[in-house]
Amino acid sequence: MAMPISFITADYVARESHYALQPFNWGTAARATVEAFHGPRFAQKFDELCALVADAGFSNIDLWVAHLDPSVAPPSMVEEAATILRQRGLRVVAYTGGLGRPNMSRADAERVYEVAKAIGAPLLGVGLHPTNAPLAYQLGKEYGIKYAIENHPEKNPQELLARIGDYGEVIGVTQDTGFWGQFGYDAVAATHELKDHLLHMHLKQVRQTAEGWHSCAYDEGVVDVQGVAKALQAIGYTGAISVEHEPAHEDPMPAVRRSAQDLRAWLGADAIG
């Protein structure tokens, strides 16, 4: 049961704002990332990003949309990205470009799938607005790209599974374990409940502070991430596992590397990359 271990580049959400936003705001940080990457220095910035991931020992990458945004990246930029990914030896296991805005046009949605196909992403692992489910199903069949809805507002697996509806041939689930921790739901139990539709994993640990919930290294929070890893083995999961940790005020890589090391130890021979 091979499970690729990947780095999700959203871990670097705060990097382009120099980990200095006070208070931290995801939207502001994401806009800073889009602005920094989508310009004349794209190749340099994207190669720098990929080098950080590869040098940390990852051969699989889960690409955050702010690092390659289909709404602003021209085809030449997407080609550059695909070339750099190959040169750095990184295989794209997922892309967070998605159909999150309500009532997207086919042209806008198709651009997301064109970028995903160009970089070799087998699935989109991100939220899906319900109005776009038929379009995600149709384009998924045309492009051979699955859509794995990520749990953010859903407070239990039943709510998430209800989102799939009649589209299970193409649409499945990305499980973000951190949100189960925030909502007080057992992530190990959720893994078993989602097993028939689980396409991708954002394995995230969280802890609660006076300022709210924050991601952290696997050995610091409330989610039984080791139990989730063992549950993935038990259900025969063979998709990728992205190590997710998006700190607002520090470089995520030390904690991500430590967490990835723990994950590889838990999975043993089942871990790849």
Secondary structure, 3 states (H helix, E strand, C coil): CCEEEEEEHHHHCCHHHCCCCCCCCHHHHHHHHHHHHCCCCHHHHHHHHHHHHHHCCCCEEEECHHHCCCCCCCHHHHHHHHHHHHHCCCEEEEECCCCCCCCCCHHHHHHHHHHHHHHCCCEEEECCCHHHHHHHHHHHHHHCCEEEEECCCCCCHHHHHHHHCCCCCCEEEEEEHHHHHHHCCCHHHHHHHCCCCEEEEEEEEEEEECCEEEEECCCCCCCCHHHHHHHHHHHCCCCCEEEECCCCCCCCHHHHHHHHHHHHHHHHHHEEC
